């Protein structure tokens, strides 16, 4: 085997061994839950569960907001078709704000229970 081929093989092996080390070098570390890690594994899992419940509550509130916005857009569209009046859009906005406010209040109260 020629010396150049042997050298290239050694370089290829060195690169193949170094590439996995480079890919794992920049991975972030696991973050602790927002309420701390706790003194044992059960408390840590409960704290991660709390963070998961908070995320679920935020997703539900975002879905509520999008639902109210979609309904308001539909009412706005019907205004231009002559089926509804501007007061209907105002009523939709007022009720939507109340619904979202109640949702935020309930999500806040639920996090105190957890």
Backbone bond lengths (Angstrom), bond angles and torsions (degrees), N, CA, C in turn:
res aa  C-N    CA-C-N  psi(-1)  N-CA   C-N-CA  omega(-1)  CA-C   N-CA-C  phi
1 X - - - 1.436 - - 1.531 107.65 -
2 X 1.351 115.96 131.23 1.470 118.28 -179.46 1.531 111.09 -66.29
3 X 1.319 114.46 153.73 1.457 120.92 -176.09 1.532 111.67 -65.18
4 X 1.341 118.10 -34.51 1.459 121.76 -179.14 1.540 110.27 -65.71
5 X 1.305 118.47 -41.72 1.461 122.32 178.52 1.516 110.56 -64.70
6 X 1.332 116.73 -39.49 1.457 120.98 179.17 1.530 110.65 -64.87
7 X 1.326 117.48 -40.31 1.455 121.99 178.84 1.522 110.64 -66.08
8 X 1.331 116.53 -42.88 1.456 120.13 178.14 1.528 111.54 -62.91
9 X 1.311 116.31 -37.17 1.461 120.53 178.02 1.525 110.13 -64.81
10 X 1.321 117.76 -41.54 1.463 121.43 178.70 1.528 110.61 -64.82
11 X 1.316 117.64 -39.50 1.464 121.58 178.54 1.530 109.72 -65.54
12 X 1.332 116.03 -42.80 1.465 119.82 179.86 1.524 110.87 -63.50
13 X 1.300 118.15 -39.86 1.468 121.37 178.43 1.528 110.19 -66.75
14 X 1.327 117.57 -41.40 1.465 121.05 179.24 1.527 110.94 -63.20
15 X 1.338 116.46 -41.34 1.463 120.29 178.88 1.528 110.14 -67.01
16 X 1.318 117.08 -42.29 1.461 120.93 -179.74 1.527 111.21 -63.24
17 X 1.306 117.51 -34.10 1.460 120.44 178.34 1.529 112.09 -78.53
18 X 1.321 117.95 -27.39 1.462 121.55 -177.38 1.522 112.28 -84.08
19 X 1.321 118.22 -28.98 1.467 120.83 -175.10 1.528 112.53 -61.33
20 X 1.338 120.72 -46.02 1.474 117.80 178.11 1.524 112.58 -61.73
21 X 1.305 117.86 -34.13 1.461 120.34 178.77 1.525 110.29 -65.75
22 X 1.316 116.92 -37.17 1.458 120.12 179.69 1.526 111.19 -70.59
23 X 1.322 117.82 -35.29 1.462 119.57 -177.96 1.521 112.03 -70.81
24 X 1.313 118.84 -32.03 1.454 121.27 -179.84 1.529 112.52 -85.67
25 X 1.310 118.00 -9.62 1.459 120.92 -173.61 1.520 112.30 -67.76
26 X 1.344 119.38 -33.15 1.458 121.27 -172.24 1.526 113.49 -102.19
27 X 1.314 119.14 10.96 1.454 119.65 -179.69 1.520 110.10 -71.19
28 X 1.346 117.48 138.76 1.465 119.03 179.12 1.521 111.18 -74.19
29 X 1.301 114.99 156.58 1.453 120.50 177.25 1.527 109.14 -80.69
30 X 1.312 117.04 156.73 1.464 121.41 177.49 1.524 109.20 -66.53
31 X 1.328 115.41 136.78 1.453 120.53 -179.27 1.526 110.06 -87.95
32 X 1.300 115.02 144.51 1.461 120.33 176.09 1.529 108.56 -73.87
33 X 1.332 118.25 153.41 1.463 119.69 177.27 1.523 111.14 -63.45
34 X 1.320 116.27 162.48 1.462 120.41 -174.28 1.532 112.70 -65.88
35 X 1.315 117.93 -26.01 1.466 120.48 178.93 1.522 112.49 -96.35
36 X 1.306 118.31 13.94 1.455 121.94 178.66 1.519 111.96 94.18
37 X 1.310 115.78 169.44 1.461 120.59 -176.63 1.520 113.39 -81.26
38 X 1.291 119.10 -23.49 1.467 121.07 -178.56 1.514 110.77 84.62
39 X 1.322 114.44 176.29 1.459 119.63 -177.34 1.521 112.71 -92.65
40 X 1.335 117.59 -16.42 1.464 120.15 177.88 1.532 109.28 -143.58
41 X 1.315 116.15 177.57 1.463 121.00 -174.69 1.526 111.47 -67.14
42 X 1.336 118.07 -33.00 1.467 121.44 -179.50 1.521 110.23 -65.13
43 X 1.316 117.41 -45.14 1.464 120.39 178.52 1.523 111.04 -64.67
44 X 1.313 116.62 -38.91 1.459 119.88 178.17 1.520 110.67 -63.21
45 X 1.330 117.23 -44.03 1.466 120.45 178.07 1.529 111.07 -64.98
46 X 1.332 117.82 -38.00 1.461 120.37 176.32 1.531 110.94 -63.13
47 X 1.317 116.43 -39.45 1.465 119.73 178.91 1.527 111.35 -67.92
48 X 1.330 117.53 -37.63 1.463 119.60 173.94 1.531 110.42 -66.14
49 X 1.334 117.60 -36.88 1.456 121.21 175.90 1.521 111.87 -62.76
50 X 1.323 116.63 -38.55 1.460 121.29 176.10 1.526 110.06 -60.71
51 X 1.321 117.00 -45.51 1.465 120.22 178.30 1.525 110.93 -62.90
52 X 1.330 116.99 -38.41 1.461 120.17 177.59 1.523 111.71 -65.12
53 X 1.340 116.48 -40.54 1.471 120.13 177.95 1.528 110.92 -65.14
54 X 1.314 116.14 -38.56 1.473 119.76 176.86 1.526 110.84 -63.08
55 X 1.310 116.93 -42.13 1.460 120.76 178.30 1.524 110.61 -63.61
56 X 1.326 116.89 -42.10 1.460 121.03 178.07 1.528 110.55 -62.65
57 X 1.331 117.18 -42.11 1.462 120.65 178.30 1.523 111.08 -62.71
58 X 1.320 117.14 -41.50 1.462 119.87 178.35 1.525 111.31 -65.49
59 X 1.327 117.25 -38.50 1.466 119.94 177.47 1.528 111.10 -65.50
60 X 1.324 117.48 -39.84 1.467 120.38 177.21 1.527 111.31 -64.54
61 X 1.328 116.76 -40.61 1.460 119.87 177.71 1.529 111.39 -65.98
62 X 1.314 116.95 -37.39 1.469 119.83 176.74 1.524 110.32 -65.30
63 X 1.326 117.60 -39.73 1.468 120.76 177.77 1.526 110.50 -65.63
64 X 1.343 117.05 -38.81 1.470 119.90 176.27 1.516 110.53 -61.73
65 X 1.309 116.71 -45.02 1.460 120.85 -179.72 1.523 110.74 -61.81
66 X 1.329 116.82 -44.05 1.459 119.70 179.28 1.532 111.38 -65.52
67 X 1.333 117.53 -36.30 1.454 120.64 177.00 1.524 112.03 -63.97
68 X 1.322 116.78 -44.09 1.464 120.62 178.19 1.522 109.99 -64.69
69 X 1.320 116.97 -42.41 1.470 120.22 -179.86 1.526 111.06 -64.75
70 X 1.331 117.92 -40.82 1.463 120.66 178.87 1.527 110.69 -64.72
71 X 1.334 116.44 -40.27 1.464 118.99 178.83 1.533 110.41 -66.00
72 X 1.316 116.96 -42.44 1.462 120.63 178.72 1.531 110.67 -62.61
73 X 1.309 116.84 -39.02 1.466 119.97 177.45 1.530 110.47 -64.64
74 X 1.338 116.71 -39.80 1.465 119.96 177.12 1.518 112.18 -62.78
75 X 1.341 116.98 -41.20 1.457 121.10 177.56 1.520 109.73 -64.80
76 X 1.321 117.47 -41.29 1.468 121.42 178.15 1.530 110.33 -61.10
77 X 1.316 116.59 -40.39 1.468 120.88 178.15 1.530 110.44 -64.36
78 X 1.331 116.77 -41.11 1.460 120.25 -179.95 1.521 112.28 -70.26
79 X 1.334 117.68 -24.07 1.463 120.50 174.33 1.523 109.35 -62.88
80 X 1.312 116.96 -42.73 1.463 120.90 -177.95 1.529 112.25 -73.76
81 X 1.310 116.49 -19.93 1.466 119.34 174.21 1.521 111.78 -87.23
82 X 1.318 117.53 -6.09 1.455 122.24 178.81 1.516 113.59 85.12
83 X 1.327 119.03 8.76 1.467 121.68 -178.78 1.524 112.59 -84.64
84 X 1.322 117.19 -27.02 1.470 121.23 -178.10 1.516 108.96 -131.04
85 X 1.328 115.10 168.74 1.460 120.92 179.54 1.529 109.37 -113.75
86 X 1.341 114.91 170.57 1.452 120.07 -178.05 1.517 111.94 -64.23
87 X 1.318 116.78 -29.95 1.472 118.85 178.82 1.529 110.98 -64.88
88 X 1.332 116.84 -28.60 1.464 119.75 176.37 1.529 111.00 -65.54
89 X 1.336 115.97 -38.20 1.463 119.45 176.93 1.526 110.57 -66.52
90 X 1.335 116.32 -39.96 1.462 120.15 177.17 1.514 111.71 -62.82
91 X 1.332 116.05 -41.78 1.466 119.82 178.60 1.524 110.54 -65.67
92 X 1.337 116.55 -39.78 1.462 120.59 177.53 1.527 110.70 -61.60
93 X 1.325 116.28 -43.30 1.467 120.09 179.73 1.529 110.74 -64.86
94 X 1.337 117.19 -42.95 1.469 120.16 -178.62 1.532 111.01 -64.86
95 X 1.318 116.86 -45.72 1.463 120.17 179.39 1.531 110.39 -66.48
96 X 1.331 116.88 -38.84 1.468 120.71 178.52 1.509 112.32 -61.98
97 X 1.322 116.92 -42.07 1.470 120.57 177.86 1.521 110.10 -63.56
98 X 1.332 116.84 -40.41 1.478 119.88 178.22 1.523 110.97 -64.39
99 X 1.333 116.69 -43.30 1.461 120.10 -179.54 1.535 110.83 -62.80
100 X 1.318 116.36 -45.17 1.466 120.09 -179.98 1.530 110.14 -66.50
101 X 1.330 116.85 -38.50 1.467 120.13 176.98 1.516 112.14 -61.85
102 X 1.335 117.09 -42.80 1.460 120.50 177.32 1.530 110.35 -64.84
103 X 1.333 116.70 -39.21 1.465 120.00 177.79 1.513 112.02 -62.36
104 X 1.326 117.18 -43.09 1.469 120.67 178.30 1.528 110.29 -64.87
105 X 1.333 116.50 -41.64 1.460 120.48 178.60 1.525 110.73 -60.97
106 X 1.330 117.07 -46.23 1.464 120.34 -179.29 1.527 112.08 -65.97
107 X 1.328 117.02 -39.23 1.471 119.64 178.47 1.527 110.42 -64.75
108 X 1.336 116.40 -38.76 1.460 120.23 178.70 1.529 111.06 -66.17
109 X 1.327 116.23 -42.48 1.465 119.65 178.45 1.533 111.33 -65.95
110 X 1.317 116.36 -37.73 1.461 120.20 -179.38 1.524 111.16 -65.38
111 X 1.331 117.52 -35.58 1.468 118.73 178.95 1.518 111.74 -68.90
112 X 1.323 117.48 -27.41 1.472 119.82 176.08 1.526 110.78 -70.78
113 X 1.319 116.88 -30.08 1.465 120.95 179.30 1.523 110.51 -71.24
114 X 1.330 116.16 -38.68 1.459 119.95 -179.53 1.503 108.96 -65.27
